[in-house]
């Protein structure tokens, strides 16, 4: 699944950010949506993708989290997310509910043995321009069954050019809402995958990482009891 797959904004919602910002990481996880679809296709698995920009409603945050509706994203003000009346707030929450209801329905239908979430991260934040060395990372919170297997496989994969992050550059022990809700709460093994955006900025990069990650996920599935 990929909760930050889109940069679209529903009709009637004005975020008040520069148009160019909607093409950057503040609005979506660049490359993550195409990667999630390519990975699902290789594995013969369903994919659940978020339909709207994370600036409209961040589906990887609880409704009461301050980052569910951000007032500022990596230094860019989002005035359309401040001072919402109850009806406008309810509209944003409905987007969150719809995404998670779709995930629940997919789990009920397919009874998966493993959940996989796909995200991407910038080579460096605009506000903190420190280079991030990991081309890929695995995230988890309490349940490390699948994450540990996936981490080991990626570390041994010669196609991965660089260190494999373990809860980098974000920790799944802090930012893990979708997997906490749908995997940890059910006792389902899961892998949170983060790929650096410069590796999946075009179709060639997406295809390359889809192949690497499909082998990783297949290996994890084979190793799980």
C-alpha positions as MATLAB code, in Angstrom:
seq = 'XXXXXXXXXXXXXXXXXXXXXXXXXXXXXXXXXXXXXXXXXXXXXXXXXXXXXXXXXXXXXXXXXXXXXXXXXXXXXXXXXXXXXXXXXXXXXXXXXXXXXXXXXXXXXXXXXXXXXXXXXXXXXXXXXXXXXXXXXXXXXXXXXXXXXXXXXXXXXXXXXXXXXXXXXXXXXXXXXXXXXXXXXXXXXXXXXXXXXXXXXXXXXXXXXXXXXXXXXXXXXXXXX';
ca = [
       0.000    0.000    0.000;
       1.063    3.585   -0.519;
      -0.729    6.271    1.447;
       1.310    9.162   -0.035;
       0.933    8.172   -3.703;
      -0.899   11.251   -5.032;
      -0.529   15.024   -5.272;
      -4.157   15.616   -6.302;
      -6.453   18.002   -4.433;
     -10.251   17.562   -4.411;
     -12.381   20.232   -6.056;
     -13.411   22.866   -3.555;
     -10.293   22.608   -1.400;
      -7.740   25.418   -1.693;
      -4.462   24.749    0.076;
      -2.904   28.093   -0.804;
       0.534   26.694   -1.669;
       2.535   27.570   -4.818;
       1.661   25.340   -7.764;
       5.264   24.185   -8.021;
       5.182   22.874   -4.464;
       2.553   20.324   -5.458;
       5.171   18.603   -7.625;
       7.581   18.176   -4.707;
       7.935   15.850   -1.756;
       5.790   18.098    0.432;
       2.719   17.041   -1.559;
       3.459   13.353   -2.216;
       6.127   10.676   -1.935;
       7.744   11.094   -5.343;
       7.947    7.813   -7.250;
       6.294    5.807   -4.483;
       2.949    5.349   -6.239;
       4.423    3.966   -9.476;
       6.812    1.812   -7.429;
       3.968    0.389   -5.332;
       2.009   -0.470   -8.486;
       5.034   -2.043  -10.175;
       5.890   -4.047   -7.062;
       2.316   -5.278   -6.690;
       2.260   -6.290  -10.352;
       5.456   -8.306  -10.003;
       4.137  -10.050   -6.902;
       0.611  -10.599   -8.225;
      -0.737   -8.702   -5.226;
      -3.337   -5.943   -4.833;
      -2.200   -2.366   -4.260;
      -4.040    0.272   -2.243;
      -2.948    3.801   -3.144;
      -3.972    7.058   -1.531;
      -6.057    9.186   -3.904;
      -5.219   12.651   -2.542;
      -2.205   14.688   -1.534;
      -0.775   14.298    1.935;
      -1.277   18.073    2.282;
      -5.046   17.511    2.079;
      -5.038   14.759    4.699;
      -2.075   12.685    5.819;
      -3.381    9.141    5.997;
      -0.221    7.967    7.759;
      -1.032   10.037   10.837;
      -3.787    9.677   13.450;
      -6.617   12.188   13.154;
      -5.504   13.930   16.343;
      -1.850   14.212   15.267;
      -0.593   17.748   14.475;
       0.763   16.506   11.134;
      -2.588   15.133    9.970;
      -3.224   18.646    8.613;
       0.065   20.510    8.396;
       0.260   24.275    8.654;
       3.773   24.143    7.170;
       5.590   21.491    5.142;
       9.401   21.650    4.950;
       9.299   25.414    5.242;
       6.318   25.952    2.894;
       3.218   27.444    4.572;
      -0.096   25.681    3.928;
      -2.667   28.368    4.817;
      -5.599   26.288    3.607;
      -5.065   23.902    6.524;
      -5.525   26.479    9.269;
      -8.744   27.735   10.809;
     -10.953   25.035    9.296;
     -14.578   25.035   10.348;
     -16.169   21.737   11.510;
     -17.566   20.910    8.053;
     -14.210   21.447    6.345;
     -12.451   19.400    9.003;
     -14.990   16.602    8.556;
     -14.292   16.601    4.797;
     -10.602   16.016    5.436;
     -11.309   13.310    7.988;
     -13.593   11.552    5.495;
     -10.617   11.209    3.127;
      -8.619    9.575    5.914;
     -11.498    7.229    6.769;
     -11.985    6.246    3.123;
      -8.345    5.238    2.634;
      -8.249    3.101    5.752;
     -11.616    1.542    4.996;
     -10.206    0.487    1.622;
      -7.197   -1.091    3.314;
      -9.479   -2.945    5.746;
     -11.619   -4.216    2.881;
      -8.551   -5.458    0.977;
      -7.273   -7.316    4.044;
     -10.669   -8.899    4.604;
     -10.854   -9.994    0.972;
      -7.317  -11.275    0.391;
      -6.239  -12.484    3.869;
      -2.584  -11.522    3.284;
       0.318  -13.172    5.104;
       2.365   -9.975    4.804;
       1.594   -6.271    4.462;
       3.984   -3.987    2.594;
       3.954   -0.204    2.702;
       5.888    1.875    0.179;
       7.208    5.376    0.843;
       9.991    7.532   -0.546;
      12.250   10.139    1.006;
      14.229   13.082   -0.295;
      18.018   12.962   -0.692;
      17.938   15.904    1.765;
      15.292   18.131    3.311;
      15.113   21.742    2.145;
      15.092   22.938    5.749;
      17.944   20.602    6.760;
      20.139   19.994    3.698;
      22.133   17.097    5.128;
      22.688   14.314    2.535;
      20.966   11.038    3.328;
      23.223    8.112    2.404;
      20.660    5.288    2.324;
      19.263    4.346   -1.102;
      16.633    2.230    0.652;
      15.502    1.575    4.204;
      13.224   -0.723    6.170;
      10.925    0.638    8.876;
       9.101   -1.121   11.687;
       7.732   -0.477   15.145;
       7.374   -3.358   17.628;
       6.960   -6.290   15.234;
      10.286   -6.895   13.504;
       9.585  -10.394   12.144;
       9.360   -9.461    8.474;
      11.396   -6.268    8.728;
      14.444   -8.126   10.038;
      14.255  -10.633    7.202;
      13.839   -7.890    4.627;
      16.692   -5.857    6.052;
      19.054   -8.821    5.859;
      18.066   -9.620    2.285;
      18.610   -6.050    1.095;
      21.958   -5.841    2.872;
      23.096   -8.927    0.955;
      21.694   -7.810   -2.404;
      24.566   -6.622   -4.618;
      22.171   -4.484   -6.647;
      21.734   -2.172   -3.647;
      24.460    0.442   -3.948;
      24.897    1.882   -0.487;
      23.951    1.269    3.128;
      20.480   -0.056    3.911;
      18.740    2.070    6.500;
      17.188    0.493    9.582;
      14.448    2.870   10.719;
      16.104    5.663    8.711;
      15.666    8.499    7.876;
      12.412    8.147    9.842;
      11.761    5.686   12.625;
       8.827    3.312   12.428;
       8.724    3.528   16.193;
       7.560    7.130   15.785;
       5.879    7.405   12.355;
       4.098    4.126   11.628;
       0.359    4.809   11.861;
      -0.864    2.852    8.821;
       1.172   -0.220    9.687;
       0.400    0.084   13.399;
      -3.303    0.143   12.606;
      -3.514   -2.540    9.947;
      -0.576   -4.848   10.684;
       0.599   -4.552   14.284;
      -2.956   -4.372   15.639;
      -3.821   -7.591   13.771;
      -0.564   -9.413   14.477;
       0.228   -9.413   10.743;
       3.887   -9.381    9.695;
       4.759   -6.307    7.646;
       7.552   -4.370    5.988;
       7.730   -0.606    5.732;
       9.871    0.303    2.720;
      11.450    3.717    2.111;
      13.284    4.363   -1.161;
      15.299    7.515   -1.770;
      13.558    9.594   -4.399;
      16.512   10.061   -6.732;
      16.459    6.292   -7.274;
      12.846    6.204   -8.475;
      12.564    9.528  -10.292;
      11.945    7.880  -13.671;
      10.475    4.692  -15.137;
      13.879    2.999  -15.334;
      14.526    3.600  -11.644;
      11.056    2.402  -10.686;
      11.535   -0.807  -12.668;
      14.953   -1.396  -11.117;
      13.716   -1.001   -7.563;
      10.537   -2.975   -8.232;
      12.714   -5.927   -9.254;
      14.946   -5.624   -6.186;
      12.046   -5.235   -3.782;
       9.957   -7.985   -5.362;
      12.824  -10.421   -4.765;
      13.133   -9.132   -1.211;
       9.427   -9.484   -0.424;
       9.221  -12.916   -2.059;
      12.155  -14.061    0.049;
      10.562  -12.719    3.207;
       7.301  -14.513    2.435;
       9.164  -17.775    1.864;
      10.965  -17.415    5.203;
       7.927  -16.541    7.303;
       6.352  -19.442    9.189;
];
